[in-house]
Amino acid sequence: MIFLIRKSGLPSLLPFTRLLAIAILIAACGAGAQPAPPSADVLVLSNGDTLHGKLVNEVGGKVTFHTDSLGDVSVGWDKIKELHAAGVFTVLDNTFKPGSKKHASQVPTGSVDVADGSLIVHGTNAPAPIPVKNAQFIVDAPTFDKQLNHSPNFFTGWNGAATAGATLVQATQNQYTVSGALGLVRVVPTASWLNPRNRTTADFTGSYGKITQPAYSAGGVVVAPVVTKSAIFHLAAERDEYVSPRFFVLAQTAFDHNYAQDLQLQQIYGGGVGWTVFSTPRQQADLKATMQYEREQFISSPAGTSQNLVGSTFAADYLLKMKLFSYTQGLQFIPSYNIPRAYSANETNTVAFPAYKNLAFSLGTIDSYLNDAPASLPPTKRNSFQFIMGLTYAIKSKY
């Protein structure tokens, strides 16, 4: 409480309501004050347009810049006049060795400025100006640390696609067919600017159908109903461990059932080596060879009987990514060494056309050959062919 002394010497109380009003006014002004927002990054295009937002990254000559109005914009260095980013970024030039953590501690990190075809880093290990054509990757520092020094847990980091299709016919004969596929792959690190340490794949394809002809009477003779079914299933998984950017060792397993080929279950357990022939953002090709144990059981064979095989799987996988479609192909030849006649082969082809966001329309074929299919009635064909159309949903990792 504040007292004022008058000339008379008697104390006088200053109305505390004034003080209270002033205190409230000061508090309100302080509470309303907000810290100034961080300055936005600036991207100046060669045509003079200027964008304000945030630099996301640069990968292989393509700069991704985010703005509130346009979202993510991707442009090449040849269309950029200036770039000013105040965040902390790691710049990887063409001398960076993707598999070396020791070398990673020496990469330049800091804010970046681009002008006149040169990139300048302001921060740790700042080098001389770098020609933009030599700046292969620009990523924010936390992402660089996460990708280099950490790994996703089992449930994250997966990419792939899920496909479904169905057919229904109701007429003299009733028919239905359902088909589906699920393919998943996880490469660690998940970033394309680091060499892979390991890769895990899992895939499933299945098709089941039934044709039913109801019982009927002809001339007093009752004809029993006829049921014809088809069932083909394939399940496989593989783990690759890279010993160099292109060479890896692998372990795999596969399970197959094909009613049309009288195959109850084919089991494969093996391990081997693989080689990545080439890998670019657009396409990749792998060659693999394994030694394996294989067990086959057939539907028409006596219950519990099977044949045990020692063999190999020689495989080639190819992936092509284009703007309007993607194409995958897989080839497998599976010989048997202890029973030479018991060999098999498979080929799969899939073309997917993007439709809307993560949805695509897909066409595919699955061709399988089983040389030792047992004799049965009706005669069992050694070759089985499927043509599949369906709607595909792309599964994209957010790690």
ZAMARGU-4260 file (C-alpha; in steps of 0.2 Angstrom, whole numbers, plus 5000, padded with zeros to 4 digits):
<rodrens>
0) 5000/5000/5000 | 5007/5017/4995 | 5005/5032/5006 | 5008/5050/5001 | 5013/5063/5013
5) 5004/5080/5012 | 5012/5096/5018 | 5001/5094/5033 | 5010/5078/5037 | 4995/5067/5037
10) 4996/5051/5026 | 4984/5050/5011 | 4979/5033/5003 | 4981/5033/4984 | 4965/5025/4977
15) 4971/5007/4974 | 4958/5005/4960 | 4969/5016/4949 | 4984/5004/4952 | 4974/4989/4949
20) 4968/4995/4932 | 4986/4999/4927 | 4992/4982/4933 | 4977/4974/4923 | 4982/4984/4907
25) 5000/4979/4908 | 4996/4961/4911 | 4984/4961/4896 | 4997/4969/4885 | 5010/4956/4890
30) 4998/4941/4888 | 4993/4947/4870 | 5011/4949/4864 | 5016/4934/4854 | 5034/4929/4848
35) 5037/4934/4830 | 5035/4920/4818 | 5051/4913/4811 | 5056/4920/4794 | 5050/4910/4780
40) 5062/4902/4767 | 5063/4910/4750 | 5063/4902/4733 | 5066/4913/4718 | 5062/4905/4701
45) 5071/4909/4685 | 5056/4917/4678 | 5055/4929/4693 | 5042/4921/4703 | 5045/4921/4722
50) 5039/4908/4734 | 5039/4909/4753 | 5038/4894/4763 | 5049/4880/4769 | 5063/4870/4760
55) 5059/4851/4762 | 5074/4843/4753 | 5083/4841/4737 | 5086/4824/4730 | 5095/4821/4714
60) 5093/4838/4707 | 5075/4840/4712 | 5071/4853/4725 | 5055/4851/4735 | 5048/4867/4743
65) 5032/4868/4753 | 5020/4883/4753 | 5004/4885/4762 | 4995/4889/4746 | 5003/4877/4733
70) 5008/4863/4745 | 5024/4854/4740 | 5032/4861/4724 | 5046/4851/4715 | 5058/4860/4703
75) 5075/4857/4696 | 5090/4867/4699 | 5089/4874/4681 | 5073/4883/4685 | 5079/4891/4702
80) 5088/4908/4702 | 5090/4909/4721 | 5086/4899/4737 | 5087/4905/4755 | 5084/4893/4769
85) 5087/4897/4787 | 5084/4880/4795 | 5098/4868/4799 | 5102/4856/4784 | 5114/4843/4779
90) 5122/4845/4762 | 5128/4829/4753 | 5139/4832/4738 | 5146/4820/4725 | 5161/4816/4737
95) 5149/4809/4751 | 5151/4790/4754 | 5133/4784/4758 | 5139/4769/4769 | 5152/4778/4780
100) 5146/4785/4797 | 5164/4791/4800 | 5163/4802/4784 | 5146/4808/4789 | 5153/4817/4804
105) 5162/4828/4791 | 5148/4834/4780 | 5143/4852/4780 | 5128/4857/4791 | 5119/4874/4793
110) 5108/4886/4784 | 5110/4887/4765 | 5109/4900/4751 | 5109/4897/4733 | 5113/4910/4720
115) 5122/4911/4703 | 5122/4892/4702 | 5132/4890/4718 | 5127/4884/4735 | 5134/4891/4751
120) 5132/4883/4768 | 5133/4893/4784 | 5138/4882/4799 | 5148/4867/4804 | 5161/4860/4792
125) 5156/4874/4779 | 5166/4871/4763 | 5169/4883/4749 | 5154/4887/4738 | 5147/4870/4730
130) 5141/4870/4712 | 5122/4865/4713 | 5125/4851/4700 | 5137/4843/4713 | 5124/4845/4728
135) 5116/4828/4727 | 5106/4829/4742 | 5100/4842/4755 | 5090/4836/4770 | 5086/4843/4787
140) 5098/4838/4800 | 5086/4828/4811 | 5081/4817/4797 | 5099/4814/4792 | 5103/4808/4810
145) 5088/4797/4811 | 5091/4789/4794 | 5110/4786/4798 | 5110/4781/4816 | 5093/4773/4819
150) 5081/4760/4812 | 5062/4759/4811 | 5053/4747/4822 | 5045/4731/4815 | 5029/4740/4811
155) 5035/4755/4802 | 5045/4759/4786 | 5035/4747/4775 | 5030/4751/4757 | 5020/4741/4745
160) 5003/4738/4738 | 4987/4729/4741 | 4976/4723/4727 | 4958/4716/4727 | 4946/4710/4713
165) 4930/4699/4712 | 4918/4692/4699 | 4900/4686/4702 | 4889/4677/4689 | 4872/4670/4692
170) 4864/4661/4678 | 4861/4643/4673 | 4877/4640/4683 | 4882/4651/4698 | 4900/4657/4698
175) 4911/4668/4709 | 4929/4672/4710 | 4939/4682/4722 | 4957/4687/4721 | 4969/4697/4731
180) 4987/4702/4733 | 4998/4710/4746 | 5016/4715/4743 | 5027/4724/4756 | 5045/4729/4756
185) 5056/4738/4769 | 5073/4744/4765 | 5084/4751/4780 | 5088/4765/4779 | 5072/4771/4771
190) 5081/4786/4763 | 5087/4784/4745 | 5103/4794/4748 | 5110/4781/4760 | 5116/4763/4755
195) 5104/4750/4761 | 5109/4739/4776 | 5095/4727/4775 | 5079/4723/4766 | 5064/4713/4771
200) 5050/4708/4759 | 5034/4699/4761 | 5021/4695/4748 | 5004/4685/4746 | 4994/4682/4731
205) 4978/4672/4731 | 4963/4667/4720 | 4948/4657/4724 | 4933/4653/4713 | 4919/4641/4712
210) 4906/4636/4698 | 4890/4627/4704 | 4877/4619/4693 | 4862/4615/4703 | 4854/4597/4702
215) 4840/4595/4689 | 4829/4581/4682 | 4829/4575/4664 | 4817/4562/4658 | 4814/4556/4676
220) 4833/4555/4679 | 4840/4566/4693 | 4857/4574/4688 | 4867/4578/4704 | 4874/4595/4706
225) 4891/4598/4699 | 4904/4609/4709 | 4920/4615/4701 | 4932/4625/4711 | 4949/4633/4709
230) 4961/4639/4722 | 4979/4645/4720 | 4988/4653/4735 | 5006/4659/4736 | 5015/4666/4752
235) 5033/4671/4753 | 5045/4681/4764 | 5064/4686/4762 | 5077/4694/4772 | 5092/4702/4764
240) 5108/4708/4773 | 5119/4719/4762 | 5138/4717/4763 | 5141/4730/4750 | 5130/4743/4741
245) 5125/4729/4728 | 5130/4712/4736 | 5119/4704/4749 | 5116/4687/4758 | 5098/4681/4760
250) 5086/4669/4769 | 5069/4665/4761 | 5054/4654/4763 | 5039/4651/4752 | 5022/4641/4753
255) 5012/4637/4738 | 4995/4628/4735 | 4987/4625/4718 | 4971/4615/4717 | 4972/4615/4698
260) 4989/4606/4698 | 4984/4594/4712 | 4997/4603/4723 | 4992/4602/4742 | 5007/4612/4748
265) 5024/4616/4742 | 5036/4622/4756 | 5053/4630/4753 | 5066/4635/4766 | 5083/4641/4759
270) 5097/4654/4759 | 5109/4661/4747 | 5116/4677/4739 | 5110/4691/4728 | 5117/4705/4717
275) 5109/4721/4713 | 5113/4724/4694 | 5107/4742/4694 | 5097/4753/4705 | 5091/4770/4701
280) 5076/4781/4706 | 5067/4774/4690 | 5072/4756/4689 | 5080/4742/4699 | 5085/4724/4694
285) 5091/4710/4706 | 5098/4692/4703 | 5097/4679/4717 | 5103/4661/4719 | 5099/4650/4734
290) 5102/4632/4741 | 5086/4625/4749 | 5076/4611/4756 | 5059/4609/4748 | 5044/4598/4753
295) 5029/4594/4741 | 5013/4586/4745 | 4999/4582/4732 | 4980/4581/4734 | 4978/4564/4726
300) 4993/4556/4735 | 4989/4546/4751 | 4987/4556/4766 | 5003/4560/4775 | 5014/4556/4760
305) 5026/4569/4753 | 5043/4570/4744 | 5058/4579/4751 | 5069/4589/4739 | 5086/4597/4739
310) 5087/4611/4726 | 5089/4629/4722 | 5080/4645/4717 | 5087/4655/4703 | 5077/4672/4702
315) 5077/4688/4693 | 5067/4703/4699 | 5064/4719/4689 | 5055/4736/4694 | 5051/4750/4683
320) 5043/4767/4689 | 5036/4779/4676 | 5025/4794/4677 | 5010/4785/4670 | 5013/4768/4676
325) 5024/4756/4686 | 5029/4738/4680 | 5036/4724/4690 | 5042/4707/4684 | 5048/4691/4693
330) 5056/4676/4686 | 5060/4660/4696 | 5067/4643/4691 | 5067/4630/4704 | 5077/4614/4700
335) 5078/4598/4711 | 5095/4589/4713 | 5090/4573/4721 | 5074/4571/4710 | 5078/4579/4694
340) 5060/4578/4687 | 5053/4588/4701 | 5057/4605/4695 | 5046/4620/4694 | 5046/4638/4687
345) 5036/4654/4690 | 5033/4671/4681 | 5024/4686/4687 | 5020/4702/4678 | 5011/4717/4685
350) 5007/4734/4678 | 4999/4748/4689 | 4991/4764/4682 | 4989/4778/4695 | 4971/4783/4697
355) 4967/4794/4712 | 4979/4798/4726 | 4985/4781/4733 | 4973/4771/4721 | 4978/4763/4705
360) 4971/4751/4692 | 4982/4736/4690 | 4983/4721/4677 | 4994/4706/4681 | 4998/4688/4676
365) 5004/4674/4686 | 5011/4659/4676 | 5017/4643/4685 | 5024/4627/4679 | 5025/4611/4690
370) 5034/4597/4680 | 5030/4583/4692 | 5011/4585/4694 | 5004/4567/4697 | 4993/4558/4685
375) 4974/4560/4690 | 4957/4561/4682 | 4953/4573/4675 | 4971/4574/4668 | 4981/4587/4677
380) 4990/4600/4667 | 5007/4605/4672 | 5005/4624/4668 | 4993/4636/4677 | 4990/4653/4671
385) 4981/4668/4679 | 4976/4685/4673 | 4971/4697/4686 | 4963/4714/4686 | 4959/4724/4701
390) 4960/4740/4711 | 4977/4743/4720 | 4980/4754/4735 | 4998/4760/4738 | 5006/4758/4755
395) 5018/4772/4758 | 5030/4773/4773 | 5030/4789/4783 | 5046/4785/4793
</rodrens>
